[in-house]
Amino acid sequence: MSELMALNGANEVLTMSSREIADLTGKKHLNICRDIRVMLSALLGGKPDDYIRKSDLSYVTNQSVICNQYDKNNPNSWEYLLDRRYTEILITGYDIKRRTAVIDRWFELEKRVQQNIPAIPKTLSEALRLAADLAEEKERLALVNKQLAPKAAVCDA
């Protein structure tokens, strides 16, 4: 999803996805992912390949980096979620226009979170991801309703 996401519920750690960083910087997502793995390797030790496709990197990075598969039907559909610190470390090596785009987006999203305003998709890919997320949530809620319907019927009786 192309907005800040809260990890770990109560801790309210906000993150930005590698896909959004790719959109903002105009770099290919696979190159952003490579940059993230190189960054983690330099900061935390090991080889960049140690940080590929691990479903939860938070044990290594103190709750600051997560790796998710955003399309379960595509084995290559992985993305990283970085907190602000790791995002800023990552983009420090990018040119000024790319850094500016990402930093400006962080400010915009943090302001939206503070004001509780939902993010507006800026690109077709963001809109499609949002639509897919909303469709999944609708399906999940429909299943919950179906499961709770018999219990509600008993209460009404």
JOJO-V800878 format. One line per field, one symbol per residue. phi: phi as a letter, one per 30 degrees, with the letter a starting at -180 (. if undefined). A space follows every 10 residues. Layout:
phi: ???
//
This chain:
phi: .cbdbdchhd dhddbbdddd edddcicded dddddddddd dddcjicedd cchcdbcddd ciicbbbccd bddbdcccbc ccddedddde dedcdddded dddddeeddd ddddchcddc dcbddddddd dddddddddd ddddeddded ddddddd
//
